[in-house]
Structure formats: structure tokens, C-alpha cells
């Protein structure tokens, strides 16, 4: 066992001596390693980016087809949600659990209203509305007394 430790010690000593002798060559090797690792990192990022875009395009096509469309979903808890789905001309409300999918009801076509995409307007409009709705300072003093 001692001979193994002695051999490791001798190898480390030899490596230190070699580093001291080469001097500047070691810095060039370190810079080359750094550049190589940086290029590999950039390559991995690019492959990840394009793979994600490719998978997203495939998923987008699956979520919406000619006869079926997921219109809305509402999370109720872990692994539980309500789904509003259009199948042909029918609107179905489905309950989805971890291992189960149940039909709750069918909505008549005239009762379905698409969700508004921009409810609040711009951020400054929302702040103005909040400012207008807040009670005046005098009202707050009257409520305290």
C-alpha cells in the first residue's frame, strides 16, 4: 500500500517539475482549453434552442387541428383541471384528473364567449384606475373615528 502512495507522490512531484520547466506553455494550453470549453458551451446552447423550437412547433400542431381545439383550461389543484374543448361544432366541458377524464357538460354554441386577451389595457391605464378607486385620505380619517 505504501508503494502506491509513493508512486502517486512521485508522479505529482514530476508534474510540478514539468510545469516549472515549461512556464509559458502552460498558459497557452489553459487558454486553448478555455476557448474549447466556451465553443462547446455555445454549441450546446444553440442545439438546445433549436431543439426546443422544433418540439414547440410540433406541440402547437397537436394542440390545434381541424376538428378539435383546446379553448381554455383551469387548474383546480395538483393534477386536476377543467378543460373547455371544441370538437366539431360542439363545446365540451371536461374534468381531468391524474388517471381520469370525465365529461361534465356540453355547452350550447351560443353560450360560449371567447376569453378576452387584453382585459386591463396598458400598465399606466391600470394604475390610473387603481388610483381612482382608492379612497381619499379624508374618507379614511372619517372611518377611523
Backbone as CSV, one residue per row, in Angstrom:
resi,resn,N_x,N_y,N_z,CA_x,CA_y,CA_z,C_x,C_y,C_z
1,UNK,0.817,-1.187,0.000,0.000,0.000,0.000,0.871,1.266,0.000
2,UNK,1.969,1.203,0.765,2.845,2.361,0.820,3.481,2.648,-0.531
3,UNK,3.728,1.619,-1.293,4.343,1.842,-2.590,3.399,2.597,-3.528
4,UNK,2.082,2.387,-3.375,1.100,3.108,-4.183,1.135,4.591,-3.851
5,UNK,1.183,4.917,-2.554,1.269,6.314,-2.142,2.577,6.936,-2.639
6,UNK,3.658,6.170,-2.562,4.954,6.676,-3.009,4.933,6.965,-4.505
7,UNK,4.293,6.080,-5.291,4.213,6.294,-6.737,3.386,7.540,-7.059
8,UNK,2.270,7.727,-6.339,1.437,8.917,-6.562,2.220,10.179,-6.215
9,UNK,2.974,10.121,-5.111,3.781,11.272,-4.709,4.827,11.591,-5.769
10,UNK,5.457,10.580,-6.312,6.485,10.775,-7.328,5.879,11.374,-8.607
11,UNK,4.677,10.899,-8.963,4.015,11.454,-10.156,3.693,12.927,-9.974
12,UNK,3.160,13.284,-8.807,2.836,14.695,-8.546,4.099,15.554,-8.561
13,UNK,5.151,15.050,-7.988,6.420,15.785,-7.990,6.918,15.980,-9.413
14,UNK,6.803,14.957,-10.223,7.225,15.051,-11.614,6.376,16.082,-12.375
15,UNK,5.055,16.078,-12.116,4.185,17.057,-12.781,4.548,18.478,-12.380
16,UNK,4.832,18.705,-11.116,5.212,20.048,-10.655,6.509,20.504,-11.328
17,UNK,7.461,19.606,-11.399,8.733,19.957,-12.034,8.535,20.279,-13.509
18,UNK,7.654,19.516,-14.196,7.402,19.761,-15.605,6.724,21.114,-15.801
19,UNK,5.798,21.473,-14.909,5.122,22.778,-15.010,6.123,23.908,-14.829
20,UNK,7.015,23.740,-13.880,8.004,24.789,-13.638,8.926,24.964,-14.835
21,UNK,9.262,23.874,-15.503,10.168,23.947,-16.658,9.482,24.572,-17.869
22,UNK,8.191,24.221,-18.123,7.503,24.726,-19.314,7.116,26.182,-19.157
23,UNK,6.728,26.613,-17.996,6.428,28.017,-17.738,5.279,28.546,-18.582
24,UNK,5.604,29.278,-19.695,4.585,29.939,-20.505,3.735,29.000,-21.320
25,UNK,4.210,27.834,-21.670,3.430,26.898,-22.475,2.157,26.463,-21.781
26,UNK,2.168,26.417,-20.482,1.000,26.007,-19.716,-0.127,27.026,-19.855
27,UNK,0.198,28.313,-19.905,-0.818,29.356,-20.065,-1.501,29.237,-21.425
28,UNK,-0.743,28.903,-22.451,-1.322,28.724,-23.782,-2.282,27.542,-23.779
29,UNK,-1.884,26.455,-23.112,-2.770,25.293,-23.013,-4.061,25.637,-22.255
30,UNK,-3.926,26.399,-21.183,-5.119,26.787,-20.417,-6.052,27.658,-21.257
31,UNK,-5.483,28.578,-22.021,-6.311,29.434,-22.873,-7.000,28.608,-23.960
32,UNK,-6.292,27.647,-24.534,-6.894,26.789,-25.558,-8.023,25.954,-24.970
33,UNK,-7.830,25.452,-23.759,-8.906,24.701,-23.092,-10.122,25.587,-22.844
34,UNK,-9.865,26.820,-22.388,-10.964,27.754,-22.127,-11.762,28.039,-23.396
35,UNK,-11.064,28.324,-24.485,-11.742,28.616,-25.751,-12.526,27.393,-26.230
36,UNK,-11.949,26.208,-26.087,-12.639,24.977,-26.496,-13.911,24.778,-25.676
37,UNK,-13.808,24.941,-24.350,-14.991,24.786,-23.499,-16.057,25.840,-23.814
38,UNK,-15.616,27.066,-24.107,-16.564,28.122,-24.462,-17.295,27.787,-25.762
39,UNK,-16.586,27.279,-26.759,-17.219,26.896,-28.022,-18.192,25.727,-27.830
40,UNK,-17.807,24.763,-27.004,-18.712,23.639,-26.734,-19.958,24.135,-26.022
41,UNK,-19.810,25.046,-25.065,-20.959,25.614,-24.348,-21.906,26.333,-25.307
42,UNK,-21.364,27.143,-26.200,-22.188,27.858,-27.176,-22.889,26.874,-28.106
43,UNK,-22.201,25.826,-28.506,-22.803,24.804,-29.357,-23.964,24.098,-28.649
44,UNK,-23.781,23.763,-27.379,-24.853,23.107,-26.611,-26.054,24.041,-26.476
45,UNK,-25.813,25.324,-26.218,-26.918,26.286,-26.137,-27.676,26.381,-27.460
46,UNK,-26.966,26.424,-28.574,-27.614,26.525,-29.877,-28.445,25.275,-30.171
47,UNK,-27.894,24.108,-29.891,-28.639,22.863,-30.128,-29.883,22.819,-29.254
48,UNK,-29.771,23.236,-28.003,-30.923,23.271,-27.093,-31.995,24.224,-27.603
49,UNK,-31.579,25.404,-28.050,-32.524,26.399,-28.562,-33.304,25.867,-29.763
50,UNK,-32.601,25.335,-30.745,-33.281,24.863,-31.951,-34.113,23.603,-31.690
51,UNK,-33.684,22.756,-30.787,-34.476,21.580,-30.428,-35.775,22.002,-29.750
52,UNK,-35.698,22.973,-28.852,-36.901,23.471,-28.177,-37.877,24.074,-29.170
53,UNK,-37.371,24.844,-30.114,-38.254,25.434,-31.134,-38.911,24.353,-31.985
54,UNK,-38.154,23.327,-32.347,-38.686,22.238,-33.157,-39.784,21.488,-32.408
55,UNK,-39.556,21.186,-31.143,-40.554,20.473,-30.336,-41.788,21.346,-30.125
56,UNK,-41.594,22.649,-29.909,-42.726,23.548,-29.694,-43.613,23.625,-30.934
57,UNK,-43.017,23.636,-32.122,-43.823,23.656,-33.353,-44.651,22.393,-33.474
58,UNK,-44.083,21.261,-33.103,-44.823,20.004,-33.151,-45.964,19.988,-32.159
59,UNK,-45.732,20.523,-30.946,-46.776,20.561,-29.926,-47.888,21.532,-30.322
60,UNK,-47.523,22.621,-30.966,-48.514,23.598,-31.397,-49.477,22.977,-32.404
61,UNK,-48.951,22.159,-33.283,-49.795,21.476,-34.262,-50.696,20.441,-33.615
62,UNK,-50.236,19.823,-32.524,-51.047,18.827,-31.836,-52.189,19.470,-31.056
63,UNK,-51.961,20.652,-30.489,-52.974,21.301,-29.665,-54.129,21.827,-30.502
64,UNK,-53.899,22.088,-31.764,-54.950,22.661,-32.600,-54.946,21.940,-33.935
65,UNK,-56.053,21.272,-34.205,-56.194,20.620,-35.504,-57.507,21.087,-36.111
66,UNK,-57.899,20.513,-37.213,-59.095,20.967,-37.911,-60.384,20.788,-37.127
67,UNK,-60.559,19.664,-36.455,-61.829,19.373,-35.792,-61.788,19.493,-34.283
68,UNK,-60.611,19.560,-33.703,-60.506,19.635,-32.246,-59.627,20.810,-31.847
69,UNK,-60.027,21.464,-30.732,-59.254,22.598,-30.258,-59.463,22.749,-28.754
70,UNK,-58.358,22.919,-28.011,-58.426,23.206,-26.586,-58.585,24.715,-26.444
71,UNK,-59.743,25.147,-25.965,-60.022,26.579,-25.891,-59.512,27.201,-24.588
72,UNK,-59.797,26.535,-23.467,-59.373,27.060,-22.173,-59.097,25.913,-21.222
73,UNK,-58.281,26.199,-20.209,-58.074,25.236,-19.131,-57.966,26.000,-17.823
74,UNK,-58.442,25.378,-16.745,-58.433,25.993,-15.428,-57.894,24.982,-14.435
75,UNK,-56.772,25.309,-13.790,-56.177,24.403,-12.807,-56.981,24.472,-11.514
76,UNK,-57.381,23.322,-11.002,-58.128,23.250,-9.752,-57.259,22.799,-8.592
77,UNK,-56.163,22.183,-8.884,-55.250,21.671,-7.862,-54.192,20.851,-8.549
78,UNK,-53.358,20.191,-7.753,-52.321,19.358,-8.370,-52.923,18.193,-9.146
79,UNK,-52.704,18.171,-10.433,-53.178,17.075,-11.270,-54.653,17.129,-11.598
80,UNK,-55.342,18.235,-11.304,-56.773,18.341,-11.577,-57.049,19.648,-12.322
81,UNK,-57.830,19.572,-13.403,-58.159,20.788,-14.137,-59.472,20.612,-14.897
82,UNK,-60.067,21.739,-15.234,-61.246,21.779,-16.095,-60.788,22.207,-17.479
83,UNK,-61.355,21.577,-18.506,-60.977,21.871,-19.877,-62.207,22.248,-20.674
84,UNK,-62.091,23.253,-21.501,-63.138,23.603,-22.449,-62.594,23.271,-23.831
85,UNK,-63.254,22.325,-24.499,-62.751,21.792,-25.759,-63.821,21.941,-26.832
86,UNK,-63.396,22.341,-28.041,-64.302,22.363,-29.182,-64.022,21.128,-30.019
87,UNK,-65.059,20.320,-30.225,-64.958,19.130,-31.064,-66.017,19.287,-32.148
88,UNK,-65.562,19.554,-33.374,-66.513,19.838,-34.446,-67.246,21.121,-34.104
89,UNK,-68.563,21.069,-33.996,-69.361,22.233,-33.610,-69.821,22.168,-32.172
90,UNK,-69.334,21.213,-31.395,-69.764,21.032,-30.009,-68.702,21.579,-29.056
91,UNK,-69.159,22.180,-27.972,-68.277,22.694,-26.931,-68.473,21.829,-25.693
92,UNK,-67.398,21.189,-25.239,-67.478,20.251,-24.128,-66.672,20.768,-22.949
93,UNK,-67.225,20.599,-21.732,-66.501,20.894,-20.512,-66.098,19.555,-19.912
94,UNK,-64.779,19.364,-19.746,-64.240,18.097,-19.266,-63.491,18.321,-17.958
95,UNK,-63.555,17.324,-17.081,-62.753,17.336,-15.859,-61.619,16.344,-16.047
96,UNK,-60.411,16.793,-15.792,-59.239,15.948,-15.976,-58.570,15.727,-14.634
97,UNK,-58.375,14.438,-14.279,-57.643,14.076,-13.069,-56.351,13.402,-13.463
98,UNK,-55.666,12.825,-12.493,-54.391,12.170,-12.792,-54.577,10.975,-13.722
99,UNK,-55.623,10.197,-13.494,-55.834,8.999,-14.304,-57.231,8.936,-14.901
100,UNK,-57.944,10.059,-14.956,-59.333,10.005,-15.376,-59.709,11.281,-16.128
101,UNK,-60.584,11.131,-17.113,-61.131,12.246,-17.872,-62.631,12.053,-17.922
102,UNK,-63.396,13.054,-17.440,-64.853,12.916,-17.358,-65.530,14.077,-18.069
103,UNK,-66.636,13.785,-18.731,-67.453,14.811,-19.370,-68.358,15.412,-18.314
104,UNK,-68.301,16.728,-18.148,-69.173,17.394,-17.179,-70.444,17.837,-17.866
105,UNK,-70.312,18.594,-18.954,-71.497,19.068,-19.670,-71.096,19.475,-21.082
106,UNK,-72.106,19.672,-21.896,-71.899,20.200,-23.232,-72.510,21.591,-23.266
107,UNK,-71.718,22.563,-23.688,-72.198,23.943,-23.771,-72.878,24.179,-25.109
108,UNK,-74.018,24.840,-25.098,-74.594,25.260,-26.377,-73.660,26.293,-27.035
109,UNK,-73.647,26.298,-28.341,-72.721,27.157,-29.078,-72.937,28.632,-28.768
110,UNK,-74.175,29.049,-28.508,-74.456,30.463,-28.248,-74.011,30.904,-26.849
111,UNK,-73.729,29.982,-25.931,-73.278,30.336,-24.584,-71.762,30.500,-24.495
112,UNK,-71.038,30.035,-25.496,-69.582,30.157,-25.454,-69.167,31.559,-25.861
113,UNK,-68.369,32.198,-25.001,-67.789,33.503,-25.295,-66.285,33.375,-25.186
114,UNK,-65.568,33.693,-26.252,-64.099,33.600,-26.187,-63.545,34.519,-25.095
115,UNK,-62.483,34.073,-24.452,-61.849,34.872,-23.402,-61.208,36.099,-24.019
116,UNK,-61.290,37.213,-23.303,-60.652,38.438,-23.765,-59.159,38.311,-23.539
117,UNK,-58.384,38.656,-24.541,-56.935,38.517,-24.414,-56.320,39.680,-23.651
118,UNK,-56.866,40.896,-23.784,-56.299,42.047,-23.100,-57.387,42.700,-22.267
119,UNK,-57.537,42.252,-21.039,-58.600,42.763,-20.178,-58.267,44.124,-19.592
120,UNK,-57.022,44.334,-19.207,-56.700,45.508,-18.417,-56.189,46.694,-19.192
121,UNK,-55.757,46.553,-20.395,-55.160,47.649,-21.126,-53.697,47.781,-20.757
122,UNK,-53.176,48.990,-20.932,-51.762,49.204,-20.639,-51.553,49.327,-19.129
123,UNK,-50.313,49.222,-18.719,-49.979,49.277,-17.307,-50.364,50.628,-16.714
124,UNK,-50.145,51.715,-17.460,-50.490,53.046,-16.943,-52.002,53.190,-16.784
125,UNK,-52.799,52.581,-17.678,-54.254,52.626,-17.532,-54.699,51.903,-16.265
126,UNK,-54.096,50.777,-15.976,-54.441,50.025,-14.765,-54.098,50.834,-13.520
127,UNK,-52.922,51.488,-13.512,-52.541,52.308,-12.365,-53.502,53.476,-12.163
128,UNK,-53.928,54.097,-13.265,-54.876,55.208,-13.150,-56.194,54.738,-12.556
129,UNK,-56.679,53.565,-13.014,-57.927,53.031,-12.472,-57.797,52.699,-10.987
130,UNK,-56.660,52.143,-10.596,-56.444,51.820,-9.186,-56.385,53.086,-8.333
131,UNK,-55.753,54.117,-8.878,-55.655,55.380,-8.163,-57.037,56.006,-7.989
132,UNK,-57.873,55.925,-9.023,-59.221,56.475,-8.955,-60.099,55.701,-7.978
133,UNK,-59.853,54.393,-7.840,-60.677,53.564,-6.966,-60.263,53.661,-5.500
134,UNK,-59.048,54.090,-5.214,-58.587,54.136,-3.828,-59.331,55.237,-3.089
135,UNK,-59.679,54.997,-1.788,-60.423,56.005,-1.033,-59.562,57.232,-0.777
136,UNK,-60.213,58.369,-0.720,-59.491,59.617,-0.442,-58.989,59.592,0.996
137,UNK,-57.983,60.404,1.300,-57.404,60.408,2.639,-58.417,60.860,3.673
138,UNK,-59.284,61.785,3.335,-60.308,62.261,4.265,-61.291,61.167,4.623
139,UNK,-61.657,60.323,3.668,-62.588,59.221,3.927,-61.982,58.244,4.917
140,UNK,-60.696,58.002,4.817,-60.040,57.050,5.711,-60.044,57.585,7.137
141,UNK,-59.861,58.913,7.315,-59.870,59.508,8.649,-61.267,59.430,9.262
142,UNK,-62.318,59.623,8.461,-63.695,59.556,8.952,-64.034,58.153,9.424
143,UNK,-63.531,57.142,8.735,-63.836,55.752,9.109,-63.180,55.387,10.442
144,UNK,-62.003,55.967,10.757,-61.305,55.649,11.980,-62.058,56.185,13.203
145,UNK,-62.695,57.344,13.081,-63.357,57.965,14.239,-64.767,57.503,14.447
